[in-house]
Amino acid sequence: MAGSWKMVVSVLLVLPLLPLASSSMVFNLDGSVYPTAYPAMPYYMDIDTGSNLTWLECHDNDGPCNTCNKVPHPLYRPTLKKLVPCVDPVCDALHKDLGTTKDCRAAPRQCDYEIHYLDGSSSLGVLVLDKFSLPTGSAPNITFGCGYDQMQNSKKATKRVPVDGILGLGRGSVDLVSQLKHSGAVSKNVIGHCLSSKGGGYLFIGEENVPSSHVTWVPMAPGTPGCISYTYTAFPGKVITTRQAKQPCTLDRKLIGTKPLKAVFDSGSTYTYLPENLHDQLVSELKASLSKSLKVVSDTALPLCWKGPKPFKTVHDLPKEFKPIMVSLKFDHGVTMTIPPENYLIVTEHGNACFGILGLQGLDLFVIGGITMQEQLVIYDNEKGRLA
């Protein structure tokens, strides 16, 4: 579930930070580039563990892209021989992951797709096959999307954005890591990332960099396509299931909601999302817990914002005024996730603190976005179906 090109964006530089094993690789996420295509061309990519399709904004074969954003680099331009045909099994796999039906009658020589995201954005395009340059020196053929028609809330996407596309790392059949494993570039489908609140961080692919101790594992829900269709078919992600809990969510020891929810860890979503009714309860309790020195203020960044006695300079000023949120994730053993103020609030250019947990009507899902995962090492072990 890719974010809407705002606030927290992680991009890749194919540069090893640690000694690399032959079946593992580490990427810096410090605002640099990910080389792709052959010969190698640089692109900024949004790291998205909530969707499994990698795609670049690109020119259509019929001419220049008229509904593409203003991206940092020249648009990718595929040749006809790079197109994946509609009858290719990869095309079948993608549509199965997205929960859509393909129609090969109109354009049998290409695999058309349309993917929608939680924030209202979407991309229409075709699948292509091209080289991906890796830090190990290899350049396997990878299938990814050529997105020639981007939309944002039913409007044409033509604004300036900081990335050229999406790096889809969610569980599925066509996600990048599954393809890298199939090509032999990595031996295990394991992903880990740490997003810094100051910008940047790192991403690793492969099992060699998984810590051997001080890691708490929880199970993912089995069977990605079926499990995801229970929530959002078009958004394959990392899903964990909470059992019935007496206190699934508390603020200042006050209970907020009792219904167990599925949780998706989605690095591509800038913010964290809750069902609207649960979100409203959380906001009500949050407001009740605040000191009178905080005043609600209008800010263009987010719907709910406060100003303090003096402007907030960084998120590190927030714990003085705001309390952490506790979320209980119940499995065979209880796991409690503490969300400090720095991980549910942002500081705007006006020095205000804005609430980064949003409510969505009709959502029966807890989407844990990039803001809440900051300064945390999150590991997705797709081989063993577990998350840390």
BELDA-V640676 format. One record per helix or strand. SS is the DSSP state (hx for helix, st for strand). FROM is the first residue (numbers start at 1). LEN is the number of residues. If there is no record, write none. Layout:
SS	FROM	LEN
SS	FROM	LEN
This chain:
st	13	1
st	25	4
st	34	3
st	41	3
st	45	4
st	55	6
st	63	1
st	67	1
st	70	1
st	76	2
hx	80	3
st	83	1
hx	89	10
st	112	5
st	121	12
st	141	12
st	155	2
st	160	1
st	165	4
hx	176	8
st	190	6
st	201	5
st	218	2
hx	224	6
st	238	4
st	249	3
st	254	2
st	262	4
st	272	4
hx	276	14
st	295	3
st	305	3
hx	315	6
st	325	6
st	334	6
hx	341	3
st	345	3
st	353	3
st	357	4
st	365	4
hx	370	4
st	374	1
st	377	5
st	386	2
